[in-house]
Amino acid sequence: MTGATDVTREALVERVIAWARSRPDVRAVLRTGSRARRDGTVDAVSDHDIELYTTDPEPYAASGAWAEAFGPVLVSVGLEGPWENPARLVLFEDGVKADFQVVPLDRLALMAEEGLDDLHERGYEVLHDPDGAAALLPAPTGKPRAELPDADEFADLCAEFWFEIAHLPGCLARGELWVAMSRDRTTKELLETVIEWHALTRHGTGHDVWYGGRRMRQWAAPGVWERLPDTFAGFTAEDILRGARATAALFAELAREVAAEHGFPYPEKAEHAVRAALGRLPEL
């Protein structure tokens, strides 16, 4: 594998467009992600996010051989995409990486009628559109719609968090460090959601909260980012438990503020019991 240059990365796009022109079933090609947004965030490791809109997606799920039309393939991983569509992650021998989504053509008409989803609202680029179907899409605003939870969503997330983190002392007492770290990862994903809700509560739903923790340093409420290092741990029972206590403390503080601002009930009893259990490893 060689290091990809800007020239080789854009050469991939040219090959995709040429291929699409030769395929009667491919009626549109869109690019999303940082390369489509053109907001200055593209860097040397930015992937291509390419959507192939076709009248017949199923053959693309059976085999990934079609990706070889774009260059020699080093690694190819078949997945199910966000719309129950075939998807393929490809690493080419020249170092270029691409995330291909093979999407039913009627999804373009759906977005044209009902509006863009969060991904496309961030930005998209039309690469191939012989029928003009993609031209009917609304222009992206660059900022997706942000939503706060209702009381039930908030309660469910809090319950899941305290349930998951309550398992850690038992796992650690058994010496199951790998299992404990897996549970810990789940608590971090739930913490991420509360950090998002907390930022929206502080700054309003017009605040631009990115997905998957991206750019969190910029959008999280002041002081949150600086506390995150303490929530991560090394591969020892003592340190995992220390990180869990820090995770629980931050989650509780942010969730309490969200609950107070929106009038949601907060699970005080669960928090107090679980945080007490995190104070030490149980004796087996």
Secondary structure, DSSP 8 states (H G I E B T S, - for coil): -----HHHHHHHHHHHHHHHHT-TTEEEEEEESHHHH-SS---TT--EEEEEEES--HHHHH-SGGGGGGS-EEEEEEEE-TTS-EEEEEEETTS-EEEEEEEETHHHHHHHHH---HHHHH--EEEE-TTSSGGGS----SS-------HHHHHHHHHHHHHHHHTHHHHHHTT-HHHHHHHHHHHHHHHHHHHHHHHHHHH-TTS---GGGTTHHHHS-TTHHHHGGGG---SSHHHHHHHHHHHHHHHHHHHHHHHHHHT----HHHHHHHHHHTTS----
